[in-house]
Amino acid sequence: EVAGAELGAVLGEAARYGFVLDAEVPVRVSLFRTGPGEHTLLVLMHHIVADGWSVGPLLGDLSRAYGARLAGLAPVWEPLPVQYADYTLWQRQLLGDPEDATALLARQTAYWTERLAGLPELTELPLDRPRPAVASHQGERVLFHIGRDMHRAITTLTRETGATVFMVLQAGVAALLSRMGAGTDIPIGTAVAGRSDEALEDLVGFFVNTLVLRTDTSGDPGFRELLERVRASDLEAFAHQDVPFERLVEVLNPARTLSHHPLFQVMLVLQESAVDPALPGLATEVEDLSAGAAKFDLTLSVVESENGIDGSLGYALDLFDRETARDLADRLVRLIEAAVAAPDRPLGELPVLLDDERRIILREWNDTRAPLPDGSLTDLFRAQVARTPDAPALRLGDRTLTYAQLDRRANRLAHRLIAEGVGNETPVVLLQERSFDAVAAILGVLKAGGMYVPLDTRYPAARMRTVVEQSGASIALVDGSVRGRGPGQEPLLPDGMTVLSAAEDPGVSDGQDHDPGLAAHRGQLAYAMFTSGSTGIPKGVAATHGGVAALAADPAFADGAHRRVLLHSPLAFDASTYELWVPLLSGGEVVIAPPGEVDVKVLRGLLTGAGLTAAFFTTALFNLLAEEEDNPLAALREVWTGGEAGSPAALRRVAEQCPGTTVVHVYGPTETTTFATCHPVRTSYDYPGVPPIGGPMACLLFTSPSPRDA
């Protein structure tokens, strides 16, 4: 006897029973009395003896047996035409010898080997937590419903396309996963009954087989076109459904791991509507207790009824929060409704955002209105020099350079460059270590109207020459430590380039201290930086005066925390844009790290002894600093970090050890002028998975080249 309030927990515990298959019958039946005239019958079966289809025949047998016993009779069973043992023999004969190339097994295996070649090992899903090394297989589920009218619309679409309701749902799931970041090659598992002979329909046993339905969403097709792809692919798959899934895994031999299911991680099953057993004198209701387990990351089970389509989304507790699963189910319904209403609409235009998300993203997060700086970088720097001529602009060791001194250096260099033919957006290569001269060179190039193309002095010679050739530059500024040649005296720059020293030229008269006075506009190119690119070939990204100025004026830097910023990045790395321009355009001070590689020991000295207020570190370097005892980051007001997904442990450690330091997790490709989004990490860091990248910074809009419905 069990109290009604305790029944759920008792049933859940009973359902988790593990059978000892070599010592007991793999079926357990328990009856719980929950109140006067109320009972719950738990039938627990191992999959080795029954599949989902078996529930129907089993409930029919239960109904007949109950009726007979109620009448005081023993149940009488009609003999079945075949037994499960007959099926296993028949299946073996059907499939044939695995070594026989003409046998059905070999032919179907060959089909699957070709069909699943190059299948993604893992479907990328919007997880709430990192995937554990060993899955716990604990799960829960959320319910969803597609209404009667939409069900009819789906049925109409199936008649028009020759598809099935299952295929429409599969196309919807694939489209949703693709839109959520899973790519365009989406493997979805499904179950087939495996009862191709009528004689097997009333047999209790495990006949079901698992198929992998590979879904191609590439090219942003319309939903109707995707449905046609799904139909063609599914019909082929169903025609080759006889190969046992275990055999397929053995042949394909994917990477095996205890963290996820092989070949696919998302399951879709269209089930028959459950029929409550007719037990004389009793009102009955069937309930599935399998929701506490999660064999797959996501399991979608759907049932058609006269009221529409009822579905459940099972999810692995290792990976998802209930709210995320709820949102996924809601997105799926929203997408399918939109796709069926306009089946020729491209997948990329189908709505996946929920109403609240749409409002937050398009209105709150995208409310990046901020006053844009009026003028080019040279205009803004000139104005800053006028405001704070005697304030320190640069510091290197115990030496400083004021704004006025830096301006005069840049002016003298600008006149030299103009004399060499540098003009509007002329690319000028900078091959320099961090120094006063390097910063003056950047300003000098801009004052001459040009755009600077910084090279990392650690680049291989061949890469340097490739970058220079791609930039179209014919003039280079180098410092004394480089002089355009590598350690083995190999040339770092192409032949024929004009190579100038970036150092102060004593032959330049004081009369050339004045600003050249060349006008630049916000849309004019300021620099080009080269990244490795996805192919390994250097890829140039250009930034405008306006883009850099907008970054420097972002409200995120307006609290005074970035008054004294560390310049330790190579000038060819876009983080140097922040390290230079944020302090220089606000009257702050750039503290320059010594030339060359900067290790943790050097950084500790700078962080604790140079009076820094802010710095940016790549994720890898931040993680190293996070492990330091007596953490030097505590000396900063703000530390920004990004470049790859942040480490929760490192962020938590710094937040706890440095309560006076604000840690900001940032994201931004080079194309967005260093930073696109930022997220201040809370002191009580409690994110279980990958930390958020936050919302957009001012003057950056999350829009695609063409309008799309989110």
C-alpha positions in Angstrom: 0.0 0.0 0.0 1.4 3.4 -1.0 0.1 6.9 -0.3 -0.9 8.7 -3.5 1.6 11.5 -2.9 4.5 8.9 -2.7 3.4 6.9 -5.7 5.6 8.8 -8.3 8.7 8.3 -6.3 7.9 4.6 -5.6 7.2 3.9 -9.2 10.3 5.7 -10.3 12.5 3.7 -7.9 10.8 0.4 -9.0 11.2 1.3 -12.7 15.0 1.7 -12.2 15.4 -2.0 -11.2 18.2 -3.7 -13.0 17.5 -7.3 -14.2 20.2 -10.0 -13.7 19.5 -11.6 -17.0 21.3 -14.8 -16.3 19.5 -15.4 -13.0 15.9 -14.2 -13.3 13.0 -13.8 -15.7 13.3 -10.3 -17.2 9.7 -9.4 -16.3 8.5 -8.0 -12.9 4.9 -7.2 -12.0 4.0 -5.2 -8.9 0.6 -4.0 -7.7 0.3 -0.9 -5.5 -2.9 0.0 -3.6 -3.1 3.8 -3.5 -6.6 4.2 -2.0 -10.1 2.7 -1.7 -10.7 1.1 -5.0 -7.6 2.5 -6.6 -4.6 0.5 -7.7 -1.5 0.9 -9.9 -0.1 -2.1 -11.8 3.5 -1.8 -12.7 4.7 -4.1 -15.5 8.5 -3.8 -15.9 10.0 -5.6 -18.9 13.6 -5.7 -20.1 13.9 -4.8 -23.8 15.3 -8.2 -24.5 11.7 -9.6 -24.2 9.5 -6.8 -25.5 9.5 -3.7 -27.6 7.0 -0.8 -27.8 4.8 -2.6 -30.3 4.5 -5.5 -27.8 2.5 -3.3 -25.4 -0.6 -3.6 -27.5 -0.7 -7.5 -27.6 0.3 -7.6 -24.0 -2.5 -5.4 -22.8 -4.9 -7.4 -25.0 -3.8 -10.6 -23.2 -4.1 -8.9 -19.8 -7.7 -7.8 -20.6 -8.7 -11.3 -21.7 -7.0 -12.9 -18.6 -8.6 -10.5 -16.2 -12.0 -11.1 -17.7 -11.6 -14.8 -17.5 -10.4 -14.7 -13.9 -13.3 -12.4 -13.0 -15.6 -15.1 -14.2 -13.8 -17.8 -12.2 -12.2 -19.3 -15.3 -8.7 -19.9 -16.5 -7.8 -17.8 -19.5 -7.7 -19.7 -22.8 -5.0 -18.7 -25.3 -5.3 -19.3 -29.0 -2.0 -20.8 -30.2 0.2 -18.3 -32.1 1.1 -19.1 -35.6 4.8 -18.5 -34.9 7.1 -18.2 -31.9 10.0 -15.7 -31.4 12.4 -18.6 -32.1 10.8 -19.0 -35.5 11.4 -15.4 -36.2 15.1 -15.5 -35.3 15.6 -18.5 -37.7 13.6 -16.7 -40.4 15.7 -13.5 -40.0 18.9 -15.5 -40.2 17.7 -17.1 -43.4 16.5 -13.8 -44.9 19.8 -12.0 -44.2 22.0 -14.8 -45.4 25.7 -15.4 -44.8 27.6 -12.1 -44.0 30.5 -13.4 -46.1 28.2 -13.8 -49.2 28.4 -10.6 -51.2 25.1 -11.5 -52.9 23.2 -12.0 -49.6 20.7 -9.5 -48.4 22.8 -8.6 -45.4 25.9 -7.8 -47.5 23.9 -5.8 -50.0 22.1 -3.7 -47.4 25.3 -3.3 -45.4 27.0 -1.9 -48.5 24.2 0.6 -49.0 24.6 1.8 -45.4 28.4 2.0 -45.6 28.1 4.3 -48.6 25.1 6.2 -47.3 26.7 7.0 -43.9 30.2 7.7 -45.1 31.6 10.9 -43.5 28.7 11.1 -41.0 29.4 13.7 -38.3 30.6 11.9 -35.2 28.6 14.2 -33.0 25.5 16.4 -33.5 26.2 19.8 -32.1 23.3 20.7 -29.8 22.7 23.8 -27.6 23.8 22.2 -24.4 23.6 23.8 -21.0 26.6 21.9 -19.7 29.7 20.2 -21.2 29.2 16.6 -22.1 30.5 14.3 -19.4 33.0 11.6 -20.2 30.5 8.9 -19.1 26.8 9.5 -19.7 24.5 8.9 -16.7 21.5 8.1 -18.9 19.2 9.9 -16.5 16.5 11.9 -18.3 13.2 13.7 -18.1 10.7 14.9 -20.6 8.5 17.8 -21.6 5.3 17.6 -23.5 4.2 19.6 -26.5 1.1 19.6 -28.7 0.4 20.4 -32.4 -3.3 21.4 -32.7 -6.0 19.8 -34.8 -6.0 22.5 -37.5 -2.2 22.4 -38.0 -2.4 18.6 -38.0 -4.9 18.8 -40.9 -2.5 21.3 -42.7 0.4 18.8 -42.2 -1.8 16.1 -43.7 -2.6 18.3 -46.7 1.1 18.9 -47.3 1.8 15.2 -47.2 -0.8 14.6 -49.9 0.7 17.3 -52.1 4.3 16.0 -51.7 3.7 12.2 -51.3 5.4 12.4 -47.9 4.1 11.2 -44.5 3.5 13.0 -41.2 6.6 11.4 -39.9 8.7 12.9 -42.8 7.2 16.3 -42.1 8.2 16.0 -38.4 11.7 14.8 -39.4 12.2 17.7 -41.8 11.1 20.0 -39.0 13.5 18.6 -36.5 16.4 18.7 -38.9 15.6 22.3 -39.9 15.4 23.3 -36.2 18.7 21.6 -35.3 20.4 23.1 -38.3 19.2 26.6 -37.3 20.4 26.0 -33.8 23.9 25.3 -34.9 24.1 21.6 -35.7 25.3 22.2 -39.3 23.7 20.9 -42.5 24.4 17.2 -42.1 21.8 16.0 -39.5 21.6 12.3 -38.6 18.4 11.4 -36.8 17.6 8.0 -35.5 14.3 6.3 -35.7 12.8 2.9 -34.9 11.1 0.5 -37.3 8.8 -2.2 -36.0 10.6 -5.0 -37.8 7.3 -6.9 -38.1 7.0 -7.2 -41.9 5.0 -10.4 -41.7 1.4 -10.3 -40.4 2.1 -13.4 -38.3 4.4 -11.3 -36.1 1.9 -8.6 -35.3 0.5 -10.3 -32.1 3.8 -11.6 -30.9 5.4 -10.2 -27.8 9.1 -9.8 -28.3 11.9 -7.5 -29.4 11.6 -7.0 -33.1 12.4 -3.3 -33.4 15.4 -2.1 -35.4 17.1 1.3 -35.4 17.7 3.3 -38.6 19.9 6.3 -39.2 18.1 8.9 -41.3 20.7 11.3 -42.7 19.1 14.7 -43.5 20.7 17.2 -45.8 19.7 20.8 -45.1 22.5 22.5 -47.1 21.8 25.3 -49.5 19.1 26.9 -47.4 16.3 25.1 -49.2 12.6 25.8 -48.9 10.7 23.4 -46.5 9.0 21.7 -49.5 12.4 21.0 -51.1 13.7 19.7 -47.8 10.7 17.5 -47.4 11.4 16.0 -50.9 14.9 15.3 -49.9 13.7 13.6 -46.7 11.1 11.5 -48.6 13.7 10.2 -51.1 16.2 9.5 -48.4 13.7 7.8 -46.0 12.3 5.6 -48.7 15.8 4.3 -49.5 16.5 3.8 -45.8 13.2 1.9 -45.2 14.0 -0.3 -48.1 17.3 -1.3 -46.4 15.9 -1.7 -42.9 16.9 -5.3 -42.3 20.5 -4.8 -41.2 20.6 -4.9 -37.3 21.8 -1.6 -35.9 24.4 -3.4 -33.8 25.8 -5.0 -37.0 25.9 -1.6 -38.7 27.9 -0.1 -35.8 30.3 -3.0 -35.9 30.9 -2.5 -39.7 31.1 1.3 -39.7 33.2 1.3 -36.5 32.6 4.9 -35.4 34.6 6.4 -32.6 33.3 4.6 -29.5 32.8 6.5 -26.3 30.7 6.3 -23.1 29.7 9.9 -23.5 27.2 9.6 -26.3 25.3 7.2 -28.6 27.1 6.1 -31.8 26.1 7.4 -35.2 23.3 9.7 -33.9 22.2 11.4 -30.7 18.7 12.6 -31.6 15.9 10.0 -31.9 12.5 10.6 -33.5 9.7 8.0 -33.2 6.1 8.2 -34.4 4.1 5.8 -32.2 0.6 4.3 -32.4 -1.9 5.9 -30.1 -2.0 3.9 -26.8 -5.2 2.0 -26.1 -6.2 1.6 -22.5 -6.9 -2.0 -21.7 -10.6 -2.9 -21.3 -10.8 -4.5 -17.9 -14.4 -5.3 -16.9 -15.7 -3.1 -14.1 -12.5 -1.0 -14.0 -11.6 2.5 -15.4 -8.0 2.2 -16.7 -5.3 4.4 -18.0 -1.9 3.5 -19.4 1.2 5.6 -18.4 4.7 5.2 -19.7 7.4 5.3 -17.1 10.4 5.2 -19.5 10.9 9.0 -19.2 13.4 8.6 -16.4 16.0 7.2 -18.7 17.8 8.9 -21.6 19.5 6.6 -24.1 20.0 9.6 -26.4 20.7 13.3 -26.0 17.2 14.1 -27.3 14.2 11.7 -27.9 11.1 13.0 -29.7 8.1 10.7 -29.4 4.9 11.8 -31.2 1.4 10.3 -31.4 -1.4 11.3 -33.8 -4.9 11.5 -32.4 -8.2 13.1 -33.4 -7.1 16.2 -31.4 -3.9 16.8 -33.2 -0.4 15.5 -32.5 0.8 14.9 -29.0 4.5 14.8 -28.4 7.1 14.4 -25.7 10.7 15.6 -25.8 13.0 13.4 -23.7 16.3 15.0 -22.8 19.5 13.9 -21.0 19.8 15.6 -17.6 23.6 15.5 -18.1 23.3 18.0 -20.9 20.1 20.0 -20.7 18.0 22.0 -18.2 14.3 21.6 -18.3 13.8 25.2 -19.5 16.1 24.5 -22.5 14.2 21.4 -23.4 10.9 23.3 -23.0 12.2 26.0 -25.4 13.4 23.5 -27.9 9.9 21.9 -28.0 8.3 25.3 -28.4 10.7 26.2 -31.2 9.9 23.0 -33.0 6.2 23.6 -33.0 6.7 27.3 -34.0 9.0 26.3 -36.9 6.7 23.5 -38.2 3.7 25.7 -38.1 5.5 28.4 -40.1 7.0 25.9 -42.6 3.6 24.2 -43.3 1.9 27.6 -43.7 4.6 28.7 -46.3 6.4 25.5 -47.4 8.5 27.3 -50.1 10.0 29.7 -47.5 13.8 29.1 -47.1 14.8 27.4 -43.8 16.9 30.4 -42.9 13.8 32.5 -42.8 11.7 30.2 -40.6 11.1 31.6 -37.1 12.9 29.8 -34.3 12.9 32.6 -31.7 10.2 32.6 -29.0 8.3 35.9 -28.6 10.2 36.9 -25.4 13.6 36.0 -27.0 12.7 38.0 -30.1 11.9 41.1 -28.0 15.1 40.7 -25.9 17.4 40.2 -28.9 15.9 42.7 -31.3 15.0 45.4 -28.8 16.9 45.1 -25.6 20.2 43.6 -26.7 20.1 45.5 -29.9 19.5 48.8 -28.2 23.1 49.8 -28.8 22.4 53.5 -29.4 25.4 55.5 -28.3 26.8 58.8 -29.6 29.3 58.0 -32.4 32.6 59.9 -32.2 32.6 62.8 -34.7 35.7 62.5 -36.8 38.5 60.2 -37.9 41.1 58.6 -35.6 43.6 61.4 -36.5 40.9 64.1 -35.7 40.2 62.5 -32.4 43.8 62.0 -31.4 44.5 65.6 -32.4 41.7 66.8 -30.2 43.0 64.7 -27.3 46.5 66.2 -27.7 45.0 69.6 -27.4 43.1 68.7 -24.2 46.0 66.9 -22.4 49.3 67.8 -24.1 51.5 67.2 -21.1 49.8 64.0 -19.8 51.7 60.8 -20.3 50.5 58.9 -23.3 53.0 56.0 -23.4 55.1 54.3 -20.7 57.9 51.7 -21.3 59.9 50.8 -18.2 60.8 54.0 -16.5 60.4 56.1 -19.7 57.3 58.1 -20.6 56.2 60.0 -23.7 53.6 62.8 -23.4 50.7 63.3 -25.8 52.5 66.3 -27.3 55.8 64.5 -27.7 54.1 61.5 -29.3 52.2 63.8 -31.6 55.4 65.5 -32.8 57.1 62.2 -33.5 54.1 61.0 -35.5 54.0 64.3 -37.4 57.7 64.0 -38.4 57.2 60.5 -39.6 54.0 61.4 -41.5 56.0 64.0 -43.5 58.6 61.4 -44.4 55.9 59.0 -45.6 54.1 61.7 -47.6 57.5 62.4 -49.3 57.7 58.7 -50.2 54.3 58.8 -51.9 52.0 57.6 -49.1 48.5 59.0 -49.5 44.8 58.1 -49.1 44.6 54.4 -47.9 48.1 53.6 -49.1 49.1 50.4 -47.3 52.3 50.7 -45.2 53.8 47.6 -43.6 54.9 47.8 -40.0 57.6 45.3 -39.0 58.3 46.4 -35.5 58.4 45.3 -31.9 56.3 47.1 -29.3 57.9 50.4 -28.6 57.4 54.2 -28.6 58.5 54.2 -32.3 55.9 51.6 -33.2 53.1 53.6 -31.7 54.4 56.8 -33.4 54.6 54.8 -36.7 50.9 53.8 -36.5 49.9 57.4 -35.9 52.3 58.7 -38.6 50.9 56.3 -41.2 47.3 57.5 -40.4 48.4 61.2 -40.4 49.8 60.7 -43.9 46.5 59.3 -45.0 47.6 55.7 -45.2 46.6 52.4 -43.6 48.9 50.4 -41.5 49.5 46.7 -42.0 51.3 45.3 -38.9 53.3 42.1 -39.2 54.3 39.9 -36.3 58.0 39.7 -36.1 57.7 36.0 -35.2 56.0 35.1 -38.5 58.0 32.8 -40.8 59.6 34.7 -43.7 57.4 33.0 -46.3 54.2 34.0 -44.5 55.4 37.6 -44.1 56.1 37.9 -47.9 52.6 36.4 -48.6 50.9 38.9 -46.3 52.8 41.8 -47.9 52.0 40.7 -51.4 48.3 40.3 -50.5 48.2 43.8 -48.9 49.6 45.5 -52.0 52.1 47.4 -49.9 55.3 48.8 -51.5 56.7 50.6 -48.4 57.6 49.3 -45.0 58.6 50.8 -41.7 61.0 48.6 -39.7 62.8 49.0 -36.4 66.5 48.4 -35.7 66.0 45.0 -34.2 64.5 43.6 -37.4 65.7 45.7 -40.4 63.7 43.4 -42.8 65.7 40.3 -42.3 65.2 37.1 -40.2 67.6 35.3 -37.8 69.3 33.6 -40.7 69.5 36.9 -42.7 66.7 35.6 -45.0 64.7 38.5 -46.5 61.4 39.0 -44.7 60.0 41.4 -47.3 59.6 41.1 -51.1 62.3 42.5 -53.3 61.7 46.1 -54.5 60.0 47.4 -51.4 60.9 50.7 -49.9 62.2 50.0 -46.4 62.4 52.9 -44.0 63.6 53.0 -40.4 60.7 53.8 -38.0 63.2 55.3 -35.5 63.5 59.0 -35.0 65.4 60.6 -37.9 67.8 63.3 -36.6 67.9 64.7 -40.1 64.3 65.8 -40.0 64.0 69.5 -39.1 61.8 70.9 -36.3 59.9 72.7 -39.0 58.2 69.4 -39.8 56.8 68.9 -36.3 53.5 70.3 -37.4 50.5 68.2 -38.3 50.3 67.5 -42.1 46.6 68.5 -41.8 45.3 65.9 -44.2 41.6 65.2 -43.8 40.4 61.7 -43.2 36.9 60.4 -43.0 35.2 57.8 -40.8 34.8 55.3 -43.7 38.5 55.5 -44.6 40.6 52.4 -43.9 42.8 52.6 -40.9 44.5 49.2 -40.9 44.5 45.7 -42.3 45.3 42.7 -40.1 45.9 39.2 -41.4 44.5 36.1 -39.7 45.4 32.5 -40.5 41.9 31.9 -42.0 40.1 28.5 -42.0 42.4 27.2 -44.8 45.7 28.3 -43.2 46.2 30.9 -45.9 46.5 34.4 -44.5 43.2 36.4 -44.8 43.2 40.1 -44.6 40.6 42.0 -42.6 40.4 45.8 -42.9 39.0 48.2 -40.3 37.9 51.8 -40.8 38.6 54.9 -38.8 35.0 54.9 -37.7 35.0 51.3 -36.6 38.1 51.8 -34.4 36.8 55.1 -33.0 33.4 53.5 -32.1 35.2 50.7 -30.2 37.3 53.3 -28.3 34.2 55.3 -27.4 32.1 52.3 -26.4 30.2 52.9 -23.1 31.8 49.7 -21.7 35.0 51.7 -21.3 33.5 54.9 -20.0 33.8 54.1 -16.3 37.4 55.1 -16.0 38.7 51.6 -15.5 40.7 51.7 -18.8 42.8 54.7 -18.0 46.1 52.8 -17.9 46.0 49.8 -20.2 48.7 47.2 -20.9 49.9 46.8 -24.5 51.4 43.3 -24.5 49.8 41.8 -27.7 51.7 41.7 -31.0 50.7 44.7 -33.1 49.4 42.2 -35.7 46.9 40.8 -33.2 43.6 42.7 -33.1 43.7 42.9 -29.3 46.3 45.6 -29.8 43.5 47.8 -31.3 41.9 47.9 -27.9 45.2 48.2 -26.0 46.2 51.3 -28.0 43.1 53.2 -29.0 40.9 52.9 -25.9 43.4 54.7 -23.7 44.9 57.1 -26.3 41.5 58.5 -27.4 40.4 59.1 -23.8 43.5 60.8 -22.3 44.7 57.5 -20.7 48.1 55.9 -20.7 49.4 52.9 -22.7 51.8 50.8 -20.7 54.0 49.0 -23.2 55.3 45.5 -22.3 59.0 44.8 -23.2 59.5 43.6 -26.8 59.3 39.9 -27.7 57.5 37.1 -25.9 55.9 38.1 -22.6 55.7 35.3 -20.0 53.8 35.0 -16.8 56.7 36.2 -14.7 57.0 39.5 -16.8 53.3 39.9 -16.7 53.2 39.6 -12.9 55.8 42.3 -12.6 53.8 44.6 -14.9 50.4 43.9 -13.2 51.7 44.5 -9.7 54.2 47.3 -10.4 53.1 49.5 -13.3 49.9 50.9 -11.8 47.7 49.2 -14.5 44.0 49.6 -14.3 42.9 47.2 -17.1 44.2 44.6 -19.5 43.0 42.0 -22.1 44.3 38.4 -22.0 43.6 35.5 -24.4 41.8 32.6 -22.8 44.9 30.5 -22.6 46.9 33.3 -20.9 44.1 34.2 -18.6 43.9 30.5 -17.5 47.6 30.5 -16.6 47.3 33.7 -14.6 44.3 32.3 -12.8 46.5 29.6 -11.4 48.9 32.1 -9.9 49.1 32.3 -6.1 48.6 35.8 -4.7 46.8 36.5 -8.0 48.3 39.5 -9.8 45.0 40.2 -11.5 43.8 41.6 -8.2 45.7 44.8 -9.0 43.4 45.6 -12.0 40.0 47.2 -11.9 39.0 45.2 -15.0 40.4 42.3 -16.9 38.9 41.3 -20.3 39.4 37.8 -21.7 38.3 35.9 -24.8 39.5 34.3 -28.0 37.9 30.9 -27.2 35.4 29.5 -24.8 36.3 30.5 -21.3 37.2 28.0 -18.5 34.5 28.0 -15.8 37.1 27.0 -13.3 39.5 29.8 -14.2 36.8 32.4 -14.2 35.5 31.2 -10.9 38.9 31.2 -9.3 39.7 34.8 -10.4 36.3 36.1 -9.4 36.8 34.6 -5.9 40.4 35.6 -5.5 40.1 39.1 -6.9 36.8 40.5 -5.6 37.8 44.1 -6.5 38.5 43.1 -10.1 35.7 42.9 -12.7 36.2 40.0 -15.1 34.6 40.5 -18.5 34.2 37.5 -20.9 34.3 38.8 -24.5 33.7 37.5 -28.0 34.6 39.0 -31.3 36.1 38.0 -34.6 38.7 40.4 -36.2 36.0 41.5 -38.6 34.1 43.3 -35.8 37.1 45.4 -34.7 38.2 43.3 -31.8 35.1 42.9 -29.6 31.5 42.3 -30.5 30.0 41.2 -27.3 30.9 41.3 -23.6 29.6 39.7 -20.4 30.8 40.8 -16.9 31.3 37.7 -14.8 29.5 37.8 -11.4 31.6 37.5 -8.3 29.6 34.5 -7.3 30.3 32.7 -10.5 27.9 29.8 -10.9 27.6 29.0 -14.7 27.6 25.2 -15.0 28.9 25.1 -18.6 30.5 27.4 -21.1 30.2 31.0 -19.9 28.0 33.4 -21.8 29.5 35.8 -24.4 27.0 38.4 -23.3 25.2 41.1 -25.3 26.4 43.3 -28.1 28.6 46.3 -27.5 27.4 49.6 -28.7 27.5 50.4 -32.4 27.4 46.8 -33.3 24.2 45.3 -34.8 23.4 41.6 -35.0 22.0 41.6 -38.5 22.5 39.4 -41.6 23.2 41.0 -45.0 19.5 40.4 -45.9 16.5 40.7 -43.6 15.4 37.4 -42.0 12.6 36.5 -39.7 14.2 35.3 -36.4 
